[in-house]
Amino acid sequence: MTPETTWAEVHQHAARLKSRHLRDLFAEDPTRFDSLHWRLDDLLIDASKEKLDTSALAALIDLARAVGVEVRRDAMFAGEAINETEGRAVLHMALRGGADAPSGDDVAGTLDRFLAFAEQIRAEGQITDVINIGIGGSDLGPAMAARALAPDCDGPSLHYVSNVDGAHMADTVARLDPARTLVIVASKTFTTLETMANAQLAKDWMGPNAGAQMAAVSTNLEGCAAFGIPESRVFGFWDWVGGRYSMWSSIGLSLAIGIGATRFRELLAGAANMDQHFRSAPLAENLPVLLAVIGIWRRNAMGCPTVALISYDQRLDRLAAYVQQLDMESNGKQIRLDGTNVKTATGPVIWGEAGTNAQHSFFQLIHQGTDVIPVDFVAAAQPREADPEHHALLLANCLAQSQALAFGRTAEEVAQDMGAAGATPEEVARLTPHRTFPGDRPSTTILHRQLDPFSLGRLIALFEHKVFVQGAIWGVNSYDQWGVELGKSLAKSLIPVLRDGKSAEADRSTNGLVATIRELSRPS
Ligand code: F6P
């Protein structure tokens, strides 16, 4: 089958299913949950509340096969330069033993070295606080994981400074003692404007002893040396590790100091477990592939431009921010690998918040707004706290939301409930339209036993490989990010205008804004 014929089949299934309510799909098929959920050990994905059925899913799997997902996956694991626009391999899996590293790149030795450094910092006890200065992939992964693994963080306190807004650094160091703080400058390129500005600020804050209390993580070893960080505190990685795929590398140093070497290795083992599954499971049982094609179904067959990622897990409250970069920087593309324009919509907008907080902010719109917003729920069966009561409340809310989204509440049900509660017929007539839930809103639930280093590694690798599969289906290069360059270079030309008062030679809107900033900056 060709990609064209499989796309056509997917669209035929969508035309068949679009007008079918999820209530009817469940009523017609009592085995729906059985046939639309999949497991890898304790990790479960339930897609039975998506508006698809097994025939539509089979067509989506055919699509993945027809576009060559397996061939491209094998090429990635074999270390071929699948990041064609940058001429690089994509081998972050090698950082966790899920693939072979290019010969000569000492992955195990580098891991041992930065973990030994982490253990030394933990053992000495002199350092009470660690500040990781980085942005994007050099921040979001360790920052997200440090919150996710808070019960495992028994080392120095971890802080993450990313924004070039001086407020971020100022607020972070306000209560810290420079003599007891380790600053890690994390930057793949060691040229990123925000990170280098914050690194300089940190150096000034630390004073004459800065060199001895700073470390660096980068592929640019010369840059680290030029900045004045001693070689013994510089930890490298390789260009085959994309920034947003780098939390497994020495970019994870801050996290390793927080959780220790053993737990960091468990995190890597969890990710390697998912690598192994992704490499070997048949497409129709392959969790990243299944998650990916569900996303393709929502985006391309059902026309949904956004996805809400809601973790019913307070410690995953930065997961949406992390997956946002992973997904949107990878697949926010409109040019295919062959240089032609894509013919389908590509990466959706990913956004989200922890549940139950989300229920009290934007869930109203997801339930009764005019757009259909698919939701990915993430939850753990067991809490880390010895408090089953709270966890039951949390999980009840998670399951209730996906129920409400799928099945809604009909006008008849509302009228019946209101009548039973003693409402007058007038009240029932007036309020029923407002209290009716359309339902038929799709969601997928990802459930695992407990959030710990292993399961977090496995979960993140699941999202990574999902992004890979979707990129392969859309035919884009998920591993470059040229779209962020223009803004960076324009900012460079505006710095002298805003900092040194040079004259602005930009468009009229920008010139007007510059003039107003100058006016408002003058002492009043
Ligand atoms: O925003 C663009 C980007 O290049 C990301 O891909 C990357 O994670 C981030 O900037 C930080 O880059 P670096 O690690 O080189 O400082």
Residues whose N, C-alpha, C, O or C-beta is under 5 A from the ligand:
A	BS01	F6P	I135 G136 G137 S138 A186 S187 K188 T189 F190 T192 T195 G243 R244 Q481 V484
